[in-house]
Amino acid sequence: MESLLHRKHTQAMTCRVVVIYFSFLFFLATFVPLVHMLPYDRNQLDINFYDRSCPNLLMIVRYGVWSALKYDSRMAASLLRLHFHDCIVNGCDASVLLDDTPYFTGEKNALPNHNSLRGFEVIDDIKQHVERLCPYTVSCADILALAAREAIDMVGGPSWPVSLGRRDATTTSKEAAEQQLPSPIESLENITAKFYSKGLDLRDVVALSGGHTIGFAQCFTFKGRLFDYQGSGRPDPVLDSSLLTRLQSMCPNEETSNSNLAPLDATSTSTFDNEYYRNLIYNTGLLQSDQALTRDRRTAAMVYYYSNNRFSFYNDFSQSMVRLSNAGVLTGRMGEIRQKCGSVN
């Protein structure tokens, strides 16, 4: 009898061991591969962040940007500006992409952005494609950072390494955007202070301003220079006279012209180059904040240098974009990975 009980006990123990063993094998077969598919949970950015979890990400983003530029040459400047306006307001967290809700009024409707920022649909389209292949994996902030880099590369500008692993903000603020975004009529001192607050320096101010070598500006952003410079009732005396005449015809002194567009760099509007700095030297810069770079001896020296050294401008612009895109990022368990870029999960 005792021997029989011993055998039954041994068989029961063996069955439990077998169950535990196969349970462990099931765990290895399901959970462990899933862990390897997920992005690393790290508190820092990494160029290889999505290599295993979304290996086709760069191809998807590049194709999405190429498709957008094919139908709209202005989109390169728009995507760069969208990324800049995201990063300069509380860091690169895709907060600029959020639509308004009953709980907050977003950055989209801040004065510098309202009816001005473009490219939201391009990021949304790329995000949809990414979600099909890599659901719940890639942040909108990372897509925006990559899209800006690809856009500049496609219009003749430099490329730069984009470290990845950003997470998306769960809130946004109209007031923060209006306080932190530089204004085209703001003094150089105020603009540099806003850059400094993001960990950027004076060279970053001048190099990133070179992004205005592509794109357009609405008339209301510079109309004061044409008709009432600093309340004088006269045009900006520094502005080139032939340019002044052209701009006054494009932007007549009436409210209905406020949304008319003028190229930031009339010399090579759709090509990323260093013509922007040459324009400043000849007093044909469009925005007051741009032309101000030639009126400070520190920034003027950089303007002259970049006007004659495209390679140096490209190199410094690339480095400044790296610093900008790493400003105030959310990583690790902060924020979230939005399924749709316009709304929190």
Phi and psi in degrees as a GROMACS rama.xvg file:
@    title "Ramachandran Plot"
@    xaxis  label "Phi"
@    yaxis  label "Psi"
@TYPE xy
-61.8887  -37.8112  GLU-2
-66.6838  -39.207  SER-3
-63.5186  -44.6666  LEU-4
-60.5162  -38.2624  LEU-5
-64.3306  -41.1264  HIS-6
-66.1608  -41.2143  ARG-7
-62.9699  -40.3676  LYS-8
-63.7954  -41.1102  HIS-9
-65.3023  -41.5914  THR-10
-63.5872  -40.0832  GLN-11
-63.6922  -43.1163  ALA-12
-61.7656  -41.5461  MET-13
-62.9095  -41.5495  THR-14
-62.1866  -42.4452  CYS-15
-63.0522  -41.0092  ARG-16
-62.5429  -41.973  VAL-17
-64.5765  -43.2128  VAL-18
-61.1596  -46.3332  VAL-19
-61.9638  -40.863  ILE-20
-63.0523  -47.8122  TYR-21
-70.8128  -30.3963  PHE-22
-63.0434  -40.5415  SER-23
-64.8368  -40.5198  PHE-24
-63.2494  -39.3051  LEU-25
-63.1636  -40.001  PHE-26
-60.7997  -45.6581  PHE-27
-64.7406  -36.7602  LEU-28
-75.4073  -23.403  ALA-29
-112.019  -55.0895  THR-30
-74.562  -45.1687  PHE-31
-61.5646  -47.0672  VAL-32
-59.4169  -35.812  PRO-33
-61.317  -40.8186  LEU-34
-60.2929  -41.3377  VAL-35
-67.8142  -24.2611  HIS-36
-79.1759  -24.6438  MET-37
-77.7885  151.626  LEU-38
-64.6724  152.725  PRO-39
-62.1511  138.922  TYR-40
-90.7829  78.9272  ASP-41
-118.542  156.74  ARG-42
-97.935  32.7827  ASN-43
-150.66  162.585  GLN-44
-87.4613  154.628  LEU-45
-151.163  131.225  ASP-46
-57.8623  -32.9662  ILE-47
-95.4524  18.6829  ASN-48
-55.472  -39.4742  PHE-49
-105.331  14.3551  TYR-50
-55.6196  -38.8458  ASP-51
-96.0858  -34.7474  ARG-52
-83.6755  -25.9582  SER-53
-154.124  70.6577  CYS-54
-64.5615  -20.1154  PRO-55
-95.8689  10.3592  ASN-56
-56.3656  -50.809  LEU-57
-61.1566  -38.8001  LEU-58
-65.1632  -40.9111  MET-59
-64.3631  -45.5161  ILE-60
-64.5444  -46.0385  VAL-61
-62.3968  -41.5978  ARG-62
-65.8142  -40.6936  TYR-63
-62.2445  -41.3663  GLY-64
-69.2412  -42.7992  VAL-65
-58.7099  -43.4507  TRP-66
-62.5606  -39.7137  SER-67
-67.7442  -42.9287  ALA-68
-68.8113  -28.7858  LEU-69
-59.9139  -34.3265  LYS-70
-103.051  -12.4745  TYR-71
-151.189  100.312  ASP-72
-66.9334  -19.3534  SER-73
-73.3752  -14.2312  ARG-74
-66.3512  -26.4814  MET-75
-60.7977  -48.9387  ALA-76
-64.505  -36.5636  ALA-77
-65.8405  -41.7577  SER-78
-69.3124  -37.9991  LEU-79
-62.8409  -45.1551  LEU-80
-65.7636  -38.1157  ARG-81
-62.6128  -42.3187  LEU-82
-65.7853  -43.8135  HIS-83
-62.2501  -45.5582  PHE-84
-67.3914  -25.7539  HIS-85
-71.0992  -50.6998  ASP-86
-69.9767  -34.2441  CYS-87
-76.0627  -14.025  ILE-88
-107.993  98.9034  VAL-89
60.0551  23.8527  ASN-90
93.0528  168.86  GLY-91
-81.0402  84.9136  CYS-92
-130.701  13.5805  ASP-93
62.4039  19.1858  ALA-94
-65.792  -26.4173  SER-95
-67.2497  -18.6579  VAL-96
-85.564  -12.2498  LEU-97
-74.632  135.011  LEU-98
-78.7112  160.277  ASP-99
-64.9199  149.537  ASP-100
-134.738  173.304  THR-101
-62.966  -14.369  PRO-102
-100.329  -18.1585  TYR-103
-157.684  152.139  PHE-104
-101.939  122.353  THR-105
-84.5596  179.076  GLY-106
-68.3215  -24.5588  GLU-107
-55.6668  -34.0963  LYS-108
-100.76  11.3984  ASN-109
-67.4258  152.723  ALA-110
-53.3967  -43.767  LEU-111
-70.4807  -13.7718  PRO-112
-110.836  -28.0826  ASN-113
-60.9709  127.4  HIS-114
54.4813  28.9213  ASN-115
-133.5  -50.5748  SER-116
-66.0038  140.863  LEU-117
-133.211  166.027  ARG-118
102.53  -0.0260318  GLY-119
-58.2845  -41.2319  PHE-120
-68.0399  -27.6745  GLU-121
-68.1708  -45.4641  VAL-122
-65.1048  -40.6775  ILE-123
-61.6151  -41.7388  ASP-124
-65.2944  -43.9631  ASP-125
-62.2116  -43.0993  ILE-126
-59.625  -40.5767  LYS-127
-61.3527  -43.0028  GLN-128
-65.4956  -40.1509  HIS-129
-64.9291  -41.3001  VAL-130
-63.7989  -32.2401  GLU-131
-65.1961  -38.2526  ARG-132
-93.1629  -32.1096  LEU-133
-136.27  70.5234  CYS-134
-63.5104  142.243  PRO-135
58.7736  31.9568  TYR-136
-122.023  -47.5751  THR-137
-105.092  130.81  VAL-138
-77.4413  154.632  SER-139
-66.4477  -32.8431  CYS-140
-62.5935  -40.3976  ALA-141
-68.5517  -40.3935  ASP-142
-61.7395  -42.222  ILE-143
-64.8151  -41.1777  LEU-144
-63.8205  -42.2185  ALA-145
-68.6441  -40.3719  LEU-146
-63.2948  -39.0319  ALA-147
-63.6405  -43.7594  ALA-148
-62.2538  -46.6782  ARG-149
-63.685  -39.1596  GLU-150
-62.4551  -45.126  ALA-151
-67.0282  -39.7962  ILE-152
-61.0868  -36.7096  ASP-153
-75.4898  -17.0161  MET-154
-108.098  23.6541  VAL-155
96.3167  2.04034  GLY-156
-87.3377  -176.262  GLY-157
-79.3826  165.503  PRO-158
-109.326  167.446  SER-159
-155.289  154.026  TRP-160
-70.9004  129.885  PRO-161
-109.671  106.748  VAL-162
-73.3297  144.746  SER-163
-122.838  166.928  LEU-164
121.368  8.96808  GLY-165
-65.8828  153.126  ARG-166
-119.082  163.303  ARG-167
-92.5348  142.823  ASP-168
-69.3203  154.966  ALA-169
-106.395  5.02539  THR-170
-150.248  169.111  THR-171
-152.192  167.342  THR-172
-148.278  117.689  SER-173
-60.0859  -42.7465  LYS-174
-64.0456  -40.7037  GLU-175
-62.2159  -41.0123  ALA-176
-63.5524  -42.2568  ALA-177
-69.4683  -26.7019  GLU-178
-85.0958  -34.4633  GLN-179
-99.1136  -23.4404  GLN-180
-75.5642  133.38  LEU-181
-65.2334  147.344  PRO-182
-107.532  145.393  SER-183
-67.4984  -12.6607  PRO-184
-109.135  10.0642  ILE-185
-83.7305  154.401  GLU-186
-69.6775  153.961  SER-187
-60.3384  -35.43  LEU-188
-61.5205  -43.8009  GLU-189
-68.4574  -39.0373  ASN-190
-64.4383  -46.625  ILE-191
-63.1232  -34.6632  THR-192
-62.1893  -37.4364  ALA-193
-68.8318  -36.7157  LYS-194
-66.7469  -44.3439  PHE-195
-58.2444  -36.7113  TYR-196
-65.7079  -15.9379  SER-197
-101.773  9.5145  LYS-198
84.7202  12.5207  GLY-199
-99.1098  165.197  LEU-200
-124.961  -172.251  ASP-201
-65.0947  -36.4607  LEU-202
-64.0008  -37.6838  ARG-203
-61.9724  -39.3384  ASP-204
-57.8881  -48.9007  VAL-205
-71.3719  -42.6491  VAL-206
-66.3321  -45.8141  ALA-207
-70.3158  -27.5915  LEU-208
-61.4081  -26.575  SER-209
-62.3186  -13.6992  GLY-210
-60.9579  -17.4343  GLY-211
-77.1744  10.9599  HIS-212
-74.4974  -9.87117  THR-213
-130.233  157.055  ILE-214
99.8126  -178.477  GLY-215
-130.982  162.492  PHE-216
-129.595  145.347  ALA-217
-74.5831  148.621  GLN-218
-57.3363  -34.2234  CYS-219
-64.0442  -19.505  PHE-220
-77.5816  -15.6543  THR-221
-137.556  4.61871  PHE-222
-61.6632  -28.6412  LYS-223
-59.4639  -33.1375  GLY-224
-67.1216  -23.6962  ARG-225
-87.0341  -28.2237  LEU-226
-131.127  -27.8393  PHE-227
-150.085  66.4104  ASP-228
-68.0718  118.178  TYR-229
51.0094  38.8537  GLN-230
73.9009  14.7622  GLY-231
-81.9532  -15.248  SER-232
78.8652  4.76122  GLY-233
-131.636  162.683  ARG-234
-68.1881  164.601  PRO-235
-61.6697  118.016  ASP-236
-64.671  -18.8287  PRO-237
-81.1181  -26.8755  VAL-238
-63.5371  130.112  LEU-239
-51.3173  132.738  ASP-240
-64.4659  -39.6242  SER-241
-68.4591  -38.2868  SER-242
-65.1645  -40.4512  LEU-243
-56.9515  -45.1782  LEU-244
-62.5933  -44.3543  THR-245
-63.5054  -43.2686  ARG-246
-68.6078  -36.7829  LEU-247
-65.391  -29.4194  GLN-248
-76.7685  -32.2943  SER-249
-77.6332  -31.1897  MET-250
-128.26  70.4516  CYS-251
-58.6636  154.791  PRO-252
-76.8069  65.8638  ASN-253
-148.954  153.545  GLU-254
-63.1782  -29.4302  GLU-255
-66.0725  -15.2713  THR-256
-92.2251  -1.12536  SER-257
-56.8269  -35.2355  ASN-258
-93.9065  1.52358  SER-259
-62.7951  154.267  ASN-260
-111.914  144.336  LEU-261
-133.83  143.419  ALA-262
-69.8112  137.459  PRO-263
-67.0712  -30.6245  LEU-264
-135.355  95.7504  ASP-265
-68.7418  -18.0403  ALA-266
-71.2124  -44.4696  THR-267
-146.554  72.8549  SER-268
-59.5591  -38.2532  THR-269
-105.667  5.56272  SER-270
-116.633  129.855  THR-271
-79.75  113.41  PHE-272
-151.358  -163.732  ASP-273
-105.821  18.9657  ASN-274
-63.7004  -27.7612  GLU-275
-52.4814  -44.0439  TYR-276
-71.4242  -33.7309  TYR-277
-66.6993  -37.3006  ARG-278
-59.8668  -41.1389  ASN-279
-63.6713  -39.6884  LEU-280
-61.6357  -35.9362  ILE-281
-94.332  16.9927  TYR-282
58.1421  36.2468  ASN-283
-116.598  24.8156  THR-284
-70.949  139.788  GLY-285
-77.3305  -49.3578  LEU-286
-88.8135  146.109  LEU-287
-59.901  -39.1179  GLN-288
-67.8718  -29.2763  SER-289
-72.5851  -51.0779  ASP-290
-62.003  -26.5095  GLN-291
-62.1561  -20.5674  ALA-292
-64.2215  -22.7964  LEU-293
-89.8249  -3.79179  THR-294
-102.143  0.713379  ARG-295
-117.304  127.11  ASP-296
-61.7268  -30.8256  ARG-297
-68.6895  -48.8846  ARG-298
-77.2349  -30.8638  THR-299
-60.5612  -38.4131  ALA-300
-62.2188  -39.1916  ALA-301
-69.791  -38.9467  MET-302
-58.4408  -48.4515  VAL-303
-62.537  -39.7765  TYR-304
-64.6597  -48.2051  TYR-305
-66.6095  -30.3532  TYR-306
-64.802  -24.1627  SER-307
-108.805  -3.20333  ASN-308
-137.781  84.1452  ASN-309
-62.3072  -39.7141  ARG-310
-61.1826  -43.3851  PHE-311
-64.816  -39.7924  SER-312
-61.5985  -47.4364  PHE-313
-59.652  -42.4958  TYR-314
-63.8692  -46.4489  ASN-315
-70.4497  -36.8227  ASP-316
-61.2519  -43.2557  PHE-317
-61.1146  -45.9447  SER-318
-63.9424  -38.4408  GLN-319
-67.9518  -36.1889  SER-320
-66.4494  -35.7699  MET-321
-62.7393  -46.3183  VAL-322
-64.7657  -42.1012  ARG-323
-61.9573  -46.3609  LEU-324
-72.9666  -9.60924  SER-325
-101.29  3.04884  ASN-326
-75.9331  127.91  ALA-327
56.7606  33.6862  GLY-328
-76.201  153.566  VAL-329
-98.4709  132.694  LEU-330
-137.965  177.595  THR-331
61.3134  -121.233  GLY-332
-98.8136  6.9406  ARG-333
-79.3288  151.545  MET-334
61.6337  -149.439  GLY-335
-156.513  173.718  GLU-336
-103.894  103.781  ILE-337
-69.9587  140.312  ARG-338
-76.9891  -35.333  GLN-339
-125.458  134.092  LYS-340
-70.3018  -21.2737  CYS-341
-86.6728  -3.65512  GLY-342
-150.534  151.275  SER-343
-74.8063  159.96  VAL-344
